[in-house]
Amino acid sequence: MSIFSAKTAATIADSPLMVGFLVAGTAVVGGLILAFGGPIVAAGLLLSILATLVVLRNLEIGFWGVIGVVCLLPFATLPFKIVITPTFLDLALGAVVAVWALRLVTGRQTRVITAPVTVPLLVFIVVAIFAFIFGLGNGPLTSQLIRRFAELMLSLGFVIIVVDYCRTWERLERLVKVLLLAGAAAGAIGIGLWLLPDELANTILNVLSRIGYPGGNVIRYIEENPDLSERAIGTSVDPNVYGGLLVLLGTVAAPQMLAKRPLFPRWLSTVIFGLIFVALMLTFSRGAFV
């Protein structure tokens, strides 16, 4: 449902004064953002607004965004600071939680599906909130502490939302499909960067330093020795973190090759698992060989 009625929208559109105010206001805000934050900040804010509008129209796209960030840009942050420096994952989780809560408040959703884990999880959330409040007198309230606590609450709340949203097999299957495709993309990126010359791969990864990733020599080697083999890291900074992600994705992808009714054609399921498996082996992490 639109916030403005068709009559209101028509009135605004037909009023030169209102259109002038909107254009002027947009120009002033855009100019201030460009002046004080630069083009990167302006572009980031514009993309954030567009992403929020998309999620408001379809909650499932918000889930896709969370999956994509986890698999492809898990450590990305905004290129500017708003009290704290939120990560892309914080924003994606926050958008999903906010839109889901808004659906309940506005009456678009009147029933919440729960699971046995829901009540203990809610109890833990309430206890954590009270513990946080009563513990404020024991130490300084830093931006890092606020961020960590907010991330904890968002992560716990996201579990409840996933349980509620995946109330049909169709929804669950669509999310698993997105997860597998994102996993295949993560595997392909890791393999591609591993195959490239070290200097070129390092240059490409340093581009991510603009959104919070570490810069400098980010390529990782066995025993941190450049004379030994390079370890695949994808966009996960650390090969062990990357390997852990691929292990989890592999446990979802592997059964698809043998399932009676796989979510994708069997050849595509095999390709997806192959990309994840090869990338996992190239991390040379202990988890890759367990």
matplotlib code that plots the C-alpha trace (Angstrom):
import matplotlib.pyplot as plt

x = [0.0, 1.4, 2.0, 0.4, -3.0, -3.4, -5.2, -2.3, 0.3, -1.7, -2.0, 1.8, 2.5, 0.1, 1.5, 4.5, 5.4, 5.5, 7.5, 9.9, 10.3, 11.0, 13.5, 15.2, 15.3, 16.7, 19.4, 20.4, 20.6, 22.5, 24.9, 25.6, 26.3, 28.7, 30.4, 31.0, 31.0, 32.2, 30.9, 31.5, 29.3, 26.6, 26.7, 26.6, 23.6, 21.8, 22.3, 21.2, 18.0, 17.3, 18.0, 15.6, 12.8, 13.3, 13.2, 10.1, 8.3, 9.6, 11.0, 12.5, 14.9, 16.2, 17.0, 18.8, 20.8, 21.9, 22.9, 24.9, 26.7, 27.6, 29.0, 30.6, 31.3, 31.2, 33.6, 32.5, 31.6, 30.2, 33.0, 31.9, 31.1, 27.6, 28.5, 29.6, 30.7, 28.1, 29.0, 27.0, 25.8, 24.6, 22.6, 21.2, 20.1, 18.7, 16.7, 15.1, 14.3, 12.9, 10.7, 9.5, 8.6, 6.9, 4.7, 3.5, 2.9, 1.0, -1.1, 0.2, 1.1, -1.1, 0.4, 3.9, 5.1, 7.3, 9.5, 10.6, 13.7, 11.7, 10.7, 14.2, 15.6, 13.2, 14.1, 17.8, 17.2, 15.3, 17.9, 20.7, 19.0, 18.5, 22.1, 23.4, 21.3, 22.3, 25.9, 26.4, 27.7, 30.6, 32.4, 32.4, 29.8, 31.9, 30.8, 32.4, 30.3, 27.1, 27.9, 28.7, 25.5, 23.4, 24.9, 24.0, 20.4, 20.1, 21.5, 19.2, 16.2, 17.0, 16.7, 13.1, 12.3, 13.8, 11.6, 8.5, 9.2, 10.0, 6.5, 6.2, 8.4, 8.5, 10.0, 12.5, 13.6, 14.0, 16.3, 18.3, 18.7, 20.0, 22.4, 23.8, 24.3, 26.0, 28.2, 29.1, 30.0, 32.1, 33.9, 34.5, 35.9, 38.3, 39.5, 39.8, 41.9, 44.1, 44.8, 45.7, 49.3, 49.8, 50.4, 47.3, 45.2, 46.5, 45.8, 42.2, 41.7, 43.1, 40.2, 38.0, 40.0, 37.6, 34.8, 36.6, 38.7, 42.4, 44.9, 48.5, 49.8, 46.6, 47.5, 48.0, 50.5, 51.1, 53.0, 53.0, 55.9, 55.7, 57.9, 55.1, 51.7, 49.2, 46.0, 42.7, 40.9, 38.2, 36.7, 36.8, 40.3, 41.4, 41.7, 40.3, 37.3, 36.8, 37.2, 34.6, 32.1, 32.8, 32.4, 28.9, 28.0, 29.3, 27.1, 24.1, 25.4, 26.6, 23.2, 21.8, 24.0, 22.2, 18.8, 15.8, 14.5, 17.4, 16.7, 18.7, 19.5, 21.9, 24.7, 24.4, 24.3, 27.5, 29.1, 28.1, 29.5, 32.6, 33.3, 32.8, 34.9, 37.9, 37.9, 37.8, 40.8, 42.8, 42.4, 44.7, 43.0, 42.6, 38.8, 39.3, 40.7, 38.5]
y = [0.0, 3.4, 6.0, 8.7, 8.3, 8.8, 12.1, 13.4, 12.4, 14.1, 17.3, 17.4, 16.8, 19.5, 22.1, 23.9, 25.3, 21.8, 20.4, 23.3, 22.7, 19.0, 19.7, 22.4, 20.2, 17.3, 19.5, 21.0, 17.6, 16.1, 19.1, 18.8, 15.1, 15.7, 18.6, 17.0, 13.3, 13.2, 11.2, 7.8, 8.8, 10.2, 7.0, 4.8, 6.7, 6.5, 2.8, 2.3, 4.2, 2.2, -1.1, -0.1, 0.7, -2.6, -4.5, -2.6, -4.0, -7.6, -9.0, -12.0, -9.7, -8.6, -12.3, -12.5, -9.4, -11.0, -14.2, -12.3, -10.2, -13.2, -15.1, -12.3, -9.2, -10.4, -7.7, -4.7, -1.5, 1.8, 4.2, 6.8, 6.8, 7.4, 7.4, 3.8, 2.3, -0.3, -3.2, -4.2, -7.2, -5.0, -2.9, -6.0, -7.6, -4.3, -3.8, -7.2, -6.9, -3.4, -4.3, -7.5, -5.5, -2.9, -5.5, -6.6, -3.0, -2.0, -5.2, -6.5, -9.6, -10.8, -14.2, -15.2, -18.8, -20.1, -23.1, -24.8, -22.6, -19.3, -19.1, -19.8, -17.4, -14.6, -15.3, -15.0, -11.7, -10.2, -11.3, -9.9, -6.6, -6.2, -7.4, -4.8, -2.0, -2.9, -3.4, 0.1, 1.3, -1.1, 0.4, 3.0, 2.8, 2.8, 2.8, -0.7, -2.0, -0.6, -2.1, -5.6, -5.6, -4.4, -7.1, -9.7, -8.6, -8.4, -11.9, -13.4, -11.6, -12.8, -16.4, -15.8, -14.0, -16.8, -19.3, -17.1, -16.4, -19.9, -21.1, -22.8, -25.2, -22.8, -20.0, -22.3, -23.7, -20.3, -19.2, -22.4, -21.8, -18.3, -19.7, -22.3, -19.8, -17.3, -20.1, -21.0, -17.4, -17.3, -20.4, -19.1, -15.8, -17.7, -20.0, -17.1, -15.0, -18.0, -18.6, -15.0, -13.7, -12.7, -9.0, -8.8, -10.6, -8.4, -5.2, -6.4, -7.2, -3.8, -2.2, -3.5, -1.4, 1.5, -0.4, -1.4, -4.3, -4.4, -3.1, -3.8, -7.3, -9.3, -12.5, -15.4, -18.3, -21.5, -20.8, -17.1, -18.0, -16.6, -19.4, -21.9, -22.2, -19.4, -20.0, -19.1, -16.4, -15.2, -12.0, -13.3, -11.9, -15.1, -18.5, -20.2, -18.0, -18.6, -22.4, -22.4, -20.6, -23.1, -26.1, -24.9, -24.2, -27.6, -29.5, -27.9, -28.4, -32.0, -33.7, -32.0, -34.2, -37.3, -36.0, -37.5, -34.0, -31.6, -27.9, -27.4, -29.7, -32.3, -31.1, -27.6, -29.0, -30.8, -27.6, -25.7, -28.3, -28.6, -24.9, -25.0, -28.1, -26.9, -23.5, -25.3, -27.4, -24.3, -22.7, -25.4, -24.9, -27.8, -27.7, -28.4, -31.9, -33.0]
z = [0.0, -0.9, 1.8, -0.3, -2.0, -5.7, -5.0, -2.8, -5.5, -8.2, -6.0, -5.5, -9.2, -10.3, -7.9, -9.4, -5.9, -4.3, -7.2, -6.9, -3.1, -3.7, -6.4, -4.3, -1.3, -3.2, -4.7, -1.3, 0.4, -2.6, -2.6, 1.1, 0.8, -2.1, -0.3, 3.0, 2.2, -1.3, -4.3, -2.6, 0.3, -2.0, -4.1, -1.0, 0.4, -2.9, -3.2, 0.4, -0.2, -3.4, -1.6, 1.3, -1.2, -2.9, 0.4, 1.5, -1.6, -1.2, 2.0, 0.2, -1.7, 1.7, 2.5, -0.9, 0.1, 3.4, 1.7, -1.0, 1.6, 3.8, 0.8, -1.2, 0.9, 4.6, 5.9, 3.8, 5.7, 4.7, 3.4, 6.0, 9.7, 11.3, 15.0, 14.3, 11.0, 10.1, 7.9, 4.8, 6.8, 9.6, 7.1, 5.3, 8.6, 9.9, 6.8, 7.0, 10.7, 10.3, 7.3, 9.0, 12.2, 10.0, 8.4, 11.8, 13.0, 9.9, 9.9, 6.6, 8.5, 11.4, 12.3, 13.2, 12.7, 15.5, 16.2, 19.4, 19.4, 19.3, 23.0, 24.4, 21.9, 22.9, 26.6, 25.8, 23.9, 26.8, 29.3, 27.0, 26.8, 30.6, 31.1, 28.7, 30.4, 33.9, 32.9, 31.5, 34.8, 34.8, 31.9, 29.1, 26.4, 23.3, 19.7, 19.2, 22.2, 20.7, 17.4, 18.8, 20.9, 17.9, 15.7, 18.4, 18.6, 14.8, 14.4, 17.0, 15.6, 12.1, 13.2, 14.3, 11.0, 8.9, 10.8, 10.3, 6.6, 5.5, 6.2, 2.8, 0.9, -2.1, 0.0, 1.6, -1.7, -3.3, -0.4, -0.7, -4.4, -3.8, -1.1, -3.5, -6.3, -4.0, -2.7, -6.3, -6.9, -3.8, -4.9, -8.4, -7.1, -4.8, -7.6, -10.0, -7.6, -6.8, -10.5, -11.2, -10.7, -7.0, -7.8, -9.9, -7.4, -4.6, -6.6, -7.2, -3.5, -2.5, -4.3, -1.5, 1.0, 0.1, 1.8, 5.0, 3.8, 4.8, 2.3, 1.5, 1.1, 1.6, -0.3, 2.2, 1.9, 3.6, 6.9, 5.7, 3.4, -0.2, -1.4, -0.5, -2.2, -2.1, 0.0, -1.5, 0.5, -1.9, -0.4, 3.2, 4.1, 5.9, 4.4, 7.5, 7.5, 3.8, 4.4, 7.1, 4.9, 2.1, 4.4, 5.4, 1.8, 0.8, 3.3, 1.5, -2.0, -1.7, -1.1, -4.2, -6.5, -5.1, -4.4, -6.3, -7.0, -6.9, -6.8, -10.0, -12.9, -11.7, -13.9, -12.4, -8.9, -9.7, -11.0, -7.9, -5.6, -7.7, -7.4, -3.7, -3.2, -5.3, -3.6, -0.2, -1.1, -2.3, 1.2, 2.6, 5.9, 8.4, 7.9, 4.2, 4.9, 7.8]

ax = plt.figure().add_subplot(projection="3d")
ax.plot(x, y, z, "-o")
ax.set_aspect("equal")
plt.show()
